[in-house]
Amino acid sequence: MPFMSSFGKITPASSKQRFLCLATATIASLLLSSGNANAVDIDAGDYTALPPGTNLAMGYYQFATRDSLYSDGDKAPINARLDSHIGILRGVHFTEIGGYTVDPQFLLPVGKLEGKDDTSGLGDASGVGDLILAATVWLVNKPESNTYFGITPFLYLPTGSYDRTDALNLGENRWKYALQAGYVNGITPKISLDLAADVTVYGDNDKFGSTNATLEQDPSYQFQGFLRYHLSSQLDFRAGVSHTLGGETSVNGTDQDNRISHTKITVGTAWSATPGLQLMANYGTDLSVDNGFKEQHRINLRVLKAF
């Protein structure tokens, strides 16, 4: 079938060309489905409520390399590669509203994306991503039993760097809304379970590609789970799995047949160097991807300062 690229409608003459067109036509959605700075992703412990009046300043760094490209579960016969260096600045304030703990927060991504090898034609992009506003409301807050349940609405503002003539962009030129529920339970004094589920609804990008096409996207859904083993009150090891589905896009009403089905795993550790300073390091990889780039390696680092 034909694919819509940023240069118009193209009928691929070969399998290789078909996949290159796919990479260009759907990059805006595929980047997020591959885990780039996706704010709905959680780290184990994120749904632990802290006392009202606590402030958190956090800095994230993520490096990811993707070495293959898929369409409908088939791997492209090309040497595809997409690297990303993403940082996120995050500020959180815990307060109490109507007897509930709430944490208004913001997240600001910055970074660089770069296509390489046979997908070097995607070019590169650097700059600021879309500003994200969020606030968790804890409906269950039982620190004595390490049990928490919260709901978080996210609002993504189209403030990031965006150029409709570029295949790669840090910003998306569209509004997005997400609703997430998260649960933490201390199964034993040494083992904790973290679960989260969310839905993301996408606004339209009416400046997609050089022809000012309209990019639409169906809602996507994500399910995440982590187990943490606490060696001490300062050190834990964690492992998790995440699955994302949905999110098929259309360009000017033409379905792109790129529904997300994406499973990834993460392992890592978190260490509280002092009562107010925590360091975290995670390693992840994609297990399966139906459409889009597949991550070979992903490294996430986080510094958290409480005050």
Salt bridges, closest charged atoms under 4 A:
ASP41 OD2 - LYS264 NZ 2.70
ASP43 OD2 - ARG302 NH1 3.81
ASP46 OD1 - ARG302 NH1 3.47
ASP83 OD2 - ARG81 NH2 2.91
ASP83 OD2 - LYS116 NZ 3.05
ASP118 OD2 - LYS16 NZ 3.99
GLU172 OE1 - ARG174 NH2 2.59
GLU172 OE2 - LYS176 NZ 3.04
ASP194 OD1 - ARG228 NE 3.01
ASP236 OD1 - ARG238 NE 2.60
ASP286 OD1 - HIS262 NE2 2.83
GLU295 OE2 - ARG66 NH2 3.22
GLU295 OE1 - ARG298 NH1 2.19
